[in-house]
Amino acid sequence: MNNAAAVFNTSTLIVSQKAKLIEINNQYTVSSDQGHVLATVNQVGQSKAKKVLRLVSNLDQYMTHKL
């Protein structure tokens, strides 16, 4: 079974966020309950201005995000 099919056929998915000291781009790993990595998810479509705002302010919670 390939990873795309495994994501939809697995009863339990574990989503882990990559640990970073300063987080500008969100990154996640999707694993099976047995620890096999099935997929990765990365944030996309962020302008340089938005990255700067995320770095220097707490306005991140009000911004939209694309994964």
Rosetta blueprint (number, residue, H / E / L):
1 M L
2 N L
3 N H
4 A H
5 A H
6 A H
7 V H
8 F H
9 N H
10 T L
11 S L
12 T L
13 L E
14 I E
15 V E
16 S E
17 Q E
18 K L
19 A L
20 K L
21 L L
22 I L
23 E L
24 I L
25 N L
26 N L
27 Q E
28 Y E
29 T E
30 V E
31 S E
32 S E
33 D L
34 Q L
35 G L
36 H L
37 V E
38 L E
39 A E
40 T E
41 V E
42 N E
43 Q L
44 V E
45 G L
46 Q L
47 S L
48 K H
49 A H
50 K H
51 K H
52 V H
53 L H
54 R H
55 L H
56 V H
57 S L
58 N L
59 L H
60 D H
61 Q H
62 Y H
63 M L
64 T L
65 H L
66 K E
67 L L
